[in-house]
Amino acid sequence: MRTTLPSDPLPCVASGFALLQLRAWARQASQLVGLGRPAPVDPESIAAPDSTLARRAEQIAEHAYDGHLLGHGHRTYAIGRAVGVHLGLRPDPEAFYVACLLHDVGLTEAHAGEGPFELRGAAVAHEACLPDERRAEVAHEAVAMHTSLRAAVGPAEVRLIQSGSGGDLVGLDEELMHPDTRRWIRQRWPKEAGFGARVVAALREQTRAHPASPGAALMTVGFAGRVRGHHRVR
């Protein structure tokens, strides 16, 4: 089980962030000429698992979160699953649901403590999956790595939790979802007023407390501005 987070040099983080944007533009250009366009996704195919483990994660989330982070968790799962359909990635639905719903639980008062919020959230997700140790490990890794650019080459759950969370915050990978799918997700879990500003404020606090964490590196290279810009456009 991961006990530390990767620490990349800021130039690497900045260049990686820029490459993500270039990749999105290349995909959009291809889609303009009819290549690689995503198909609509049946909402039932990306619905939350109906299981004891999923309900346990929901109880933890509902206790810890206010509305803006609870909705973010649900949107992260739906966006991640929809992107996964287009890319042919098949995450374990239960482990992925737990990870998506609880990935920001380390930002809450209920789970405050020492260490980066990513690792505190990962510990909560791990505990939620027990005694299923395999799913616990998958969920732990996905939550721990969700702010790291190294997630782009990780397992399906790690890759897609970043697509889901980043998609909700800054539009990451949204070109891999059909407009109807994006519209359905927004209508099913609408964002509360001030959502982007509240997330930025929480991440800034974490950056001050843990300046060597991957999330802090993202904030240093302009993530806050991307969040604000995305939500002004929306």
C-alpha positions in Angstrom: 0.0 0.0 0.0 1.4 3.4 -1.0 2.6 5.5 1.9 4.3 8.3 0.0 3.4 10.4 -3.1 5.6 11.1 -6.1 7.3 14.4 -6.2 8.1 15.6 -9.7 10.1 18.7 -10.6 7.9 21.7 -11.4 9.2 22.0 -15.0 8.0 18.4 -15.6 4.6 19.1 -14.1 4.2 22.3 -16.2 5.2 20.5 -19.4 2.9 17.6 -18.6 0.0 20.0 -18.0 0.8 21.6 -21.4 0.9 18.3 -23.2 -2.5 17.4 -21.8 -3.9 20.5 -23.4 -2.1 19.8 -26.7 -3.5 16.3 -26.7 -7.1 17.7 -26.2 -6.7 20.1 -29.1 -5.4 17.3 -31.4 -8.4 15.2 -30.5 -10.8 18.0 -31.1 -9.2 18.7 -34.5 -9.6 15.1 -35.5 -13.2 15.0 -34.4 -13.9 18.1 -36.6 -13.2 15.9 -39.6 -15.1 12.9 -38.2 -12.4 10.9 -36.6 -12.6 9.6 -33.1 -16.0 11.1 -32.2 -17.4 9.5 -29.0 -20.8 7.9 -29.1 -23.5 8.6 -26.5 -23.3 6.4 -23.4 -26.4 4.7 -22.0 -26.7 6.1 -18.4 -27.6 2.7 -17.1 -24.2 1.4 -18.3 -22.3 3.9 -16.0 -24.8 3.8 -13.1 -23.4 3.3 -9.5 -23.0 -0.3 -8.4 -25.8 -1.7 -6.3 -23.7 -3.3 -3.5 -23.0 -3.3 0.1 -19.5 -1.8 -0.6 -21.0 1.0 -2.7 -23.6 1.9 0.0 -20.8 1.9 2.6 -18.9 4.5 0.6 -22.1 6.6 0.1 -22.6 6.6 3.9 -19.0 7.8 4.5 -19.3 10.5 1.8 -22.7 11.8 3.0 -21.4 12.1 6.5 -18.1 13.8 5.5 -19.1 16.1 2.6 -21.2 19.1 2.1 -23.2 19.2 -1.2 -20.5 20.6 -3.5 -18.0 17.8 -2.8 -20.6 15.0 -2.7 -21.8 16.0 -6.2 -18.2 16.2 -7.4 -17.7 12.6 -6.3 -20.7 11.4 -8.2 -19.7 13.4 -11.3 -16.1 12.1 -11.1 -17.4 8.5 -11.3 -19.8 9.2 -14.1 -17.3 11.1 -16.2 -14.6 8.6 -15.5 -16.8 5.7 -16.6 -18.0 7.5 -19.7 -14.4 8.3 -20.8 -13.5 4.7 -20.1 -16.2 3.5 -22.4 -14.7 5.5 -25.3 -11.1 4.5 -24.5 -12.0 0.8 -24.0 -10.9 0.9 -20.3 -12.8 -1.2 -17.9 -12.2 -0.3 -14.2 -13.5 -2.5 -11.4 -16.9 -0.8 -10.9 -17.0 -1.2 -7.1 -13.4 -0.2 -6.4 -13.7 2.7 -8.8 -16.9 3.9 -7.3 -15.5 3.9 -3.8 -12.4 5.8 -5.0 -14.3 8.4 -7.0 -16.8 9.1 -4.2 -14.1 9.3 -1.5 -11.2 10.9 -3.4 -11.6 14.3 -1.8 -12.6 13.1 1.7 -9.2 14.1 3.0 -10.2 17.8 2.4 -13.0 17.5 5.0 -13.0 18.2 8.7 -14.2 14.7 9.3 -10.9 13.3 8.0 -8.4 16.0 8.8 -5.0 15.0 10.0 -1.4 14.7 9.2 -0.1 14.1 5.7 -1.3 15.1 2.2 -5.1 14.9 1.7 -4.6 12.4 -1.1 -3.1 9.8 1.3 -5.7 10.5 4.0 -8.4 10.0 1.5 -6.7 6.9 0.2 -6.7 5.4 3.7 -10.4 6.0 4.1 -11.2 4.4 0.7 -9.0 1.4 1.7 -10.8 1.0 4.9 -14.2 1.2 3.2 -13.4 -1.7 0.9 -12.2 -4.1 3.6 -12.2 -7.1 4.0 -11.9 -7.1 0.1 -8.2 -6.5 0.1 -7.9 -6.5 -3.7 -10.4 -3.8 -4.1 -9.0 -1.9 -1.1 -5.6 -1.7 -2.8 -7.1 -0.6 -6.1 -9.2 2.1 -4.4 -6.2 3.3 -2.3 -3.9 3.7 -5.3 -6.5 5.5 -7.3 -7.2 8.1 -4.6 -3.6 8.5 -3.7 -2.6 9.2 -7.3 -5.5 11.3 -8.5 -3.6 14.6 -8.5 -0.4 13.2 -10.0 0.3 13.5 -13.7 1.8 10.0 -13.5 -1.8 8.8 -13.4 -2.0 9.2 -17.1 -0.1 5.9 -17.5 -1.5 4.1 -14.5 -4.1 1.3 -14.3 -7.6 2.0 -15.5 -8.9 3.1 -12.1 -6.0 5.5 -11.6 -6.2 6.8 -15.2 -10.0 7.4 -15.1 -10.3 8.9 -11.6 -8.1 11.7 -13.0 -10.3 12.0 -16.1 -13.3 12.2 -13.9 -12.0 14.6 -11.3 -10.1 16.7 -13.8 -13.0 16.6 -16.2 -15.4 18.0 -13.6 -12.9 20.7 -12.5 -11.2 21.9 -15.7 -12.8 19.9 -18.5 -10.0 17.3 -18.8 -10.8 14.7 -21.4 -14.3 16.1 -22.0 -13.8 15.7 -25.8 -13.9 11.9 -25.1 -17.6 12.2 -24.1 -20.5 12.8 -26.4 -22.3 16.2 -25.7 -25.5 14.3 -24.7 -23.5 12.4 -22.1 -21.9 15.5 -20.7 -25.4 17.2 -20.6 -26.9 14.2 -18.8 -24.2 14.2 -16.1 -24.6 18.0 -15.5 -28.4 17.6 -15.2 -28.2 14.6 -12.9 -25.7 16.1 -10.5 -25.8 19.9 -11.0 -22.9 22.0 -9.5 -23.6 24.2 -6.6 -22.9 27.9 -6.9 -19.3 28.7 -6.0 -18.2 25.1 -6.5 -15.0 25.9 -8.3 -14.0 28.7 -5.9 -14.5 26.4 -2.9 -12.4 23.6 -4.3 -9.6 26.1 -5.1 -9.7 27.5 -1.6 -9.4 23.9 -0.1 -6.6 23.0 -2.4 -4.7 26.3 -1.6 -4.9 25.4 2.1 -3.5 21.9 1.3 -0.7 23.5 -0.8 0.4 25.6 2.1 0.4 22.6 4.4 2.0 20.1 2.0 4.0 22.1 -0.6 5.8 18.9 -1.9 2.6 17.0 -2.8 1.4 16.5 -6.4 -1.7 18.6 -5.8 0.5 21.5 -4.6 2.6 21.2 -7.8 -0.5 21.5 -9.9 -1.6 24.6 -8.1 1.9 26.1 -8.6 1.7 25.7 -12.4 -1.7 27.3 -12.7 -4.4 24.8 -11.8 -6.5 27.3 -9.9 -6.7 29.6 -12.9 -7.9 26.7 -15.0 -10.6 25.8 -12.5 -11.8 29.4 -12.4 -11.7 29.7 -16.2 -13.6 26.5 -16.8 -16.4 27.5 -14.4 -16.7 31.0 -15.8 -17.2 29.5 -19.2 -19.7 27.0 -18.0 
